[in-house]
Amino acid sequence: MTMTQEQCTHRNNVQSSEKPQVYKVGIYGWRKRCLYFFVLLLMILILINLALTIWILKVMNFTIDGMGNLRITEKGLKLEGYSEFLQPLYAKEIQSKPGRPLFLQSSRNVSVNIVGSNNQLLTQLVTGSSGFKAQGKMFEVKSTSGKLLFSADEQEVVVGAERLRVMGAEGAVFSKSVETPHVRAEPFKELRLESPTRSLLMEAPKGIQILAEAGDIQAICRNELRLESKDGEISLDARRIRLMRLPEGKASTSSSSSGTRQTVYEVCVCPNGRLFLSQAGTGSTCQISNNVCL
């Protein structure tokens, strides 16, 4: 198919008269303004978040070594100053700085528990407002040199100090027996062994010695005071022996002498061991004045 020259010329004129079309790519109008607003708001939030992060790091004193008073060292954690624990603390070892004391403070109580493998309580130490309580199989107190000062278990209580001093006004009260080689009062103080409602018994296989080097010894009882020696004797060794309030035996009327006041008496013993006084004469008058033994 052939085209004439005029048709070709007309077609070229039509194509040259048409303008080229341009397509716009992007966001324009209110969408563009909203996008810029959200980007600006996001930048503001990022700046605020960064400022708060820097402020928290500054307040909490975050460093490479730790946070605040808490420092992370090769041996563990290191706390400086006062620290408060709101939950239980589990640690292998707790110690203060060299030369500084270690304080444990609580508004209610401080408890130290040691448990076994099956979570069974073995030893417990509780200090609270009501007092101090320790629970365990054995309790020991030793000196700096390692000498035992006090020990207690289910079998016995041992006091290893050289001297046990009781400062109470009522002294020491023992509900059971007491075994000791020496009982002594402080210098210039009185020593009293007293049983208000029961008996007081002192026993020793090799003897009992009661010694008062600069004072008196008094034995007072309500009913009877008995001194008994099964295989030996009872010796009273003193410059002066006084037997107070002994009964006086009265002789018969025929054998009594009247007129002079009697000032010398004779100590007599009844068959049952009772002592009494009898007016002294040229001979023994115990048989005459033995009416006390009846």
Contacts in CASP RR format, 6 or more apart in sequence:
PFRMAT RR
TARGET T0000
AUTHOR 0000-0000-0000
METHOD contacts of the structure
MODEL  1
MTMTQEQCTHRNNVQSSEKPQVYKVGIYGWRKRCLYFFVLLLMILILINL
ALTIWILKVMNFTIDGMGNLRITEKGLKLEGYSEFLQPLYAKEIQSKPGR
PLFLQSSRNVSVNIVGSNNQLLTQLVTGSSGFKAQGKMFEVKSTSGKLLF
SADEQEVVVGAERLRVMGAEGAVFSKSVETPHVRAEPFKELRLESPTRSL
LMEAPKGIQILAEAGDIQAICRNELRLESKDGEISLDARRIRLMRLPEGK
ASTSSSSSGTRQTVYEVCVCPNGRLFLSQAGTGSTCQISNNVCL
27 35 0 8 1.000
56 62 0 8 1.000
60 67 0 8 1.000
60 68 0 8 1.000
61 67 0 8 1.000
61 68 0 8 1.000
62 68 0 8 1.000
65 71 0 8 1.000
65 72 0 8 1.000
65 73 0 8 1.000
66 72 0 8 1.000
69 79 0 8 1.000
69 80 0 8 1.000
69 81 0 8 1.000
69 83 0 8 1.000
70 77 0 8 1.000
70 78 0 8 1.000
70 79 0 8 1.000
71 77 0 8 1.000
71 78 0 8 1.000
71 79 0 8 1.000
71 80 0 8 1.000
72 78 0 8 1.000
94 102 0 8 1.000
95 102 0 8 1.000
96 102 0 8 1.000
104 110 0 8 1.000
106 128 0 8 1.000
108 128 0 8 1.000
108 129 0 8 1.000
109 126 0 8 1.000
109 127 0 8 1.000
109 128 0 8 1.000
109 129 0 8 1.000
110 126 0 8 1.000
110 127 0 8 1.000
110 128 0 8 1.000
111 124 0 8 1.000
111 125 0 8 1.000
111 126 0 8 1.000
111 127 0 8 1.000
112 124 0 8 1.000
112 125 0 8 1.000
112 126 0 8 1.000
113 121 0 8 1.000
113 123 0 8 1.000
113 124 0 8 1.000
113 125 0 8 1.000
114 121 0 8 1.000
114 122 0 8 1.000
114 123 0 8 1.000
114 124 0 8 1.000
115 121 0 8 1.000
115 122 0 8 1.000
116 122 0 8 1.000
121 135 0 8 1.000
122 136 0 8 1.000
122 137 0 8 1.000
123 134 0 8 1.000
123 135 0 8 1.000
123 136 0 8 1.000
123 137 0 8 1.000
124 133 0 8 1.000
124 134 0 8 1.000
124 135 0 8 1.000
124 136 0 8 1.000
125 133 0 8 1.000
125 134 0 8 1.000
125 135 0 8 1.000
126 132 0 8 1.000
126 133 0 8 1.000
126 134 0 8 1.000
126 135 0 8 1.000
127 133 0 8 1.000
137 153 0 8 1.000
137 154 0 8 1.000
138 151 0 8 1.000
138 152 0 8 1.000
138 153 0 8 1.000
139 150 0 8 1.000
139 151 0 8 1.000
139 152 0 8 1.000
139 153 0 8 1.000
140 148 0 8 1.000
140 150 0 8 1.000
140 151 0 8 1.000
140 152 0 8 1.000
141 148 0 8 1.000
141 149 0 8 1.000
141 150 0 8 1.000
141 151 0 8 1.000
142 148 0 8 1.000
142 149 0 8 1.000
143 149 0 8 1.000
147 160 0 8 1.000
148 158 0 8 1.000
148 160 0 8 1.000
149 159 0 8 1.000
149 160 0 8 1.000
149 161 0 8 1.000
150 157 0 8 1.000
150 158 0 8 1.000
150 159 0 8 1.000
150 160 0 8 1.000
150 161 0 8 1.000
151 157 0 8 1.000
151 158 0 8 1.000
151 160 0 8 1.000
152 158 0 8 1.000
165 186 0 8 1.000
166 172 0 8 1.000
183 191 0 8 1.000
183 193 0 8 1.000
184 191 0 8 1.000
185 191 0 8 1.000
193 200 0 8 1.000
193 202 0 8 1.000
194 200 0 8 1.000
202 208 0 8 1.000
210 217 0 8 1.000
219 225 0 8 1.000
227 234 0 8 1.000
243 267 0 8 1.000
243 275 0 8 1.000
246 267 0 8 1.000
246 275 0 8 1.000
246 276 0 8 1.000
246 277 0 8 1.000
247 276 0 8 1.000
247 277 0 8 1.000
247 292 0 8 1.000
248 265 0 8 1.000
248 276 0 8 1.000
248 277 0 8 1.000
248 278 0 8 1.000
248 289 0 8 1.000
248 292 0 8 1.000
249 268 0 8 1.000
249 276 0 8 1.000
249 277 0 8 1.000
249 278 0 8 1.000
249 289 0 8 1.000
249 290 0 8 1.000
249 291 0 8 1.000
249 292 0 8 1.000
250 256 0 8 1.000
250 289 0 8 1.000
250 291 0 8 1.000
251 278 0 8 1.000
251 279 0 8 1.000
251 285 0 8 1.000
251 288 0 8 1.000
251 289 0 8 1.000
252 288 0 8 1.000
255 288 0 8 1.000
256 279 0 8 1.000
262 279 0 8 1.000
262 280 0 8 1.000
264 279 0 8 1.000
264 280 0 8 1.000
264 281 0 8 1.000
265 277 0 8 1.000
265 278 0 8 1.000
265 279 0 8 1.000
265 280 0 8 1.000
266 277 0 8 1.000
266 278 0 8 1.000
266 279 0 8 1.000
266 280 0 8 1.000
266 281 0 8 1.000
266 284 0 8 1.000
266 285 0 8 1.000
266 286 0 8 1.000
267 275 0 8 1.000
267 276 0 8 1.000
267 277 0 8 1.000
267 278 0 8 1.000
268 275 0 8 1.000
268 276 0 8 1.000
268 277 0 8 1.000
268 278 0 8 1.000
268 286 0 8 1.000
268 289 0 8 1.000
268 290 0 8 1.000
269 275 0 8 1.000
269 286 0 8 1.000
270 276 0 8 1.000
270 290 0 8 1.000
270 292 0 8 1.000
270 293 0 8 1.000
271 293 0 8 1.000
272 293 0 8 1.000
274 292 0 8 1.000
274 293 0 8 1.000
276 289 0 8 1.000
276 292 0 8 1.000
276 293 0 8 1.000
278 285 0 8 1.000
278 286 0 8 1.000
278 288 0 8 1.000
278 289 0 8 1.000
279 285 0 8 1.000
279 289 0 8 1.000
END
